[in-house]
Each structure stands twice: as structure tokens, then as C-alpha cells.
Amino acid sequence: MPIDKERIKQELLDESNDILNEWNEPYVVDGISVMNAQGKMTFLGSLRVFDERNAPSIIREVKSRLSKYGKLTVRDERIIPCCSARYTHISFNIVVDNA
């Protein structure tokens, strides 16, 4: 059965924004990218967390709620821009076998 790419994209978008909303983070995820490869599909997303105290909990929540879709990889990095508020950039990719 082929992967329902649009359904998964929307669910990942909704889950990401729900997590940020639960932690009162102002950032809104507006898109999930998809890369197609032979036999698998990779979904890519990112979140910005402005309260660094929330970052570890949000990372745990992302891992807990998004791992059900496929092989999940989560990375985080502190970003200190010159002209705006610092934040933690949390990115994820999920590899789903296209069976």
C-alpha cells in the first residue's frame, strides 16, 4: 500500500504545532518537506524554541509523538542571530519505507 504523503505531512504539521502550542512557544511550523527516494520517503521539519528551558522537553515530546511514523532522527542547535532573539532550532527527519 503506497504512503499517503499528504496525510502524513498534515499530521506532522499539526503535531509539531500542537507541541509548540502546549509549551507556549510563539513559532508556527508552516510546512513539512518531502524527499522521495527509491523505496522510501523522507519527511523533514523544523521547530524554533525561544525559551531554552523548554527545549529538552520539546525534544522529548517530538521523539515520543513522531516516532510512530517511521525511523526518526532529531537534531538541535542553539542559534544566536545578530538582530533577533536567540532560539533552539530543532529539526527532524522521518524515513518511511514505501512498501
C-alpha positions as CSV (number, residue, x, y, z in Angstrom):
1,M,0.0,0.0,0.0
2,P,1.5,3.4,-1.0
3,I,2.3,6.0,1.6
4,D,-0.4,8.7,2.0
5,K,2.1,11.5,1.7
6,E,-0.3,14.4,2.1
7,R,-2.0,12.9,5.2
8,I,1.4,12.3,6.9
9,K,2.6,15.8,6.0
10,Q,-0.6,17.3,7.6
11,E,-0.3,15.2,10.7
12,L,3.3,16.1,11.2
13,L,2.5,19.8,10.8
14,D,-0.4,19.5,13.3
15,E,1.7,17.5,15.8
16,S,4.6,20.0,15.6
17,N,2.3,23.0,16.1
18,D,0.5,21.2,18.9
19,I,3.7,20.6,20.7
20,L,4.9,24.2,20.4
21,N,1.4,25.5,21.5
22,E,1.5,23.2,24.6
23,W,4.8,24.8,25.6
24,N,3.5,28.4,24.8
25,E,6.1,28.8,22.1
26,P,5.2,31.5,19.5
27,Y,6.7,29.9,16.5
28,V,4.3,28.2,13.9
29,V,5.5,25.5,11.6
30,D,4.1,26.3,8.2
31,G,5.4,23.4,6.1
32,I,6.9,19.9,6.1
33,S,9.2,19.0,3.2
34,V,9.2,15.6,1.5
35,M,12.1,13.9,-0.3
36,N,11.3,10.8,-2.4
37,A,13.8,8.1,-2.9
38,Q,13.6,4.6,-4.3
39,G,11.7,2.5,-1.8
40,K,11.3,5.2,0.9
41,M,10.1,8.7,1.6
42,T,11.7,11.2,4.0
43,F,9.7,13.9,5.8
44,L,11.7,16.9,7.0
45,G,10.5,19.5,9.5
46,S,11.9,22.1,12.0
47,L,10.8,24.0,15.0
48,R,12.1,27.1,16.7
49,V,12.0,27.2,20.5
50,F,12.7,30.6,22.0
51,D,12.6,29.6,25.7
52,E,15.7,27.4,26.0
53,R,14.3,25.9,29.2
54,N,11.6,24.3,27.1
55,A,13.9,22.8,24.5
56,P,14.8,19.5,26.2
57,S,11.1,18.7,27.0
58,I,10.0,19.7,23.5
59,I,12.7,17.4,22.0
60,R,11.5,14.5,24.2
61,E,7.9,15.3,23.1
62,V,8.9,15.3,19.4
63,K,10.6,12.0,19.8
64,S,7.7,10.5,21.6
65,R,4.9,11.7,19.3
66,L,6.6,11.5,15.9
67,S,8.4,8.2,16.1
68,K,5.3,6.3,15.2
69,Y,5.6,7.4,11.5
70,G,9.0,5.7,10.8
71,K,12.7,6.0,11.6
72,L,13.0,9.3,13.3
73,T,16.2,11.4,13.7
74,V,16.1,14.6,15.8
75,R,18.8,17.3,15.9
76,D,19.0,20.5,17.8
77,E,21.3,23.6,17.7
78,R,21.4,26.9,19.5
79,I,21.1,29.8,17.2
80,I,22.2,33.3,18.1
81,P,21.3,35.7,15.3
82,C,22.7,39.2,15.2
83,C,19.4,41.0,15.1
84,S,16.7,38.9,16.7
85,A,16.0,36.7,19.7
86,R,18.2,33.6,20.2
87,Y,16.4,30.2,19.9
88,T,17.0,26.5,19.7
89,H,16.5,25.1,16.2
90,I,15.0,21.5,16.4
91,S,15.0,19.6,13.2
92,F,13.6,16.2,12.5
93,N,13.5,13.8,9.6
94,I,11.4,10.7,9.4
95,V,12.2,7.9,6.9
96,V,9.2,5.9,5.9
97,D,9.5,2.7,3.8
98,N,7.4,2.9,0.7
99,A,6.1,-0.6,0.7
